[in-house]
Amino acid sequence: MARDGSAGRPDGSIGPPQRSDLLLLGMLAPLAGLGVGVLGAFFRLALDQANRAREALIARADAWGIGGFVLVVAMAAAATALAAWLVRRVAPSASGSGIPRVMAVLEGDMAPAPLRVIPVKFLAGTLGMGAGLALGREGPTVQMGASLAYQVGRLMRQNGADCRALMAAGAGAGFAVAFNAPIAGALFVFEGMLKRFEARLVIAALAASAVAIWVGRAILGNTPEFTASPVSRLP
């Protein structure tokens, strides 16, 4: 209860959730999804370019013998070192996968990452995976999406609960773009991150994932992320 005897909301504001709050959240979630879709699509394009550049370098260096081998290893090590330096010196909150940190923020155990985590995660992820490290793009895309959506909430002066709802929706949108899977992105929010089901979260997550997938497919095309050849008979 608040001091005046009225009911308090979980985010510290006074009174029950208002209909206008839900409508505004429903409008901000697609806006966040739009940004996450663009960001996730360009991250995938950057990774594709980095991977092709690495493969071309390896193919060309193969004719140079041991010197080519040393050159490839040195360039991969330099890219990895630069990625590590960016994370440690510019945005330590960009370390690791990114998904555990987003979950910790949603649970109230950690403060949200600053805005600079987005460019650092983008560049460091591109350098690390482009160098050939065994990493996945879903972690960086989820953290960048969550951070971008949170910043949208702050820019529009939303309360803490709505900012966290947008963060969760942005994380799901990032997951959806990473794998071209809109429904999986929304389910990732409910089952993997929040472990609860609320109307405002459903609206935010589905809206953000739908718009992010629409933007991602407009940029990247609508092709299956993983394909398997048909099996006529089992051995």
PyMOL commands that set and color helices and strands:
alter all, ss='L'
color gray80, all
select helices_A, chain A and resi 19-64+66-89+92-94+99-106+117-130+138-155+160-179+182-194+199-220
alter helices_A, ss='H'
color red, helices_A
deselect
rebuild
show_as cartoon
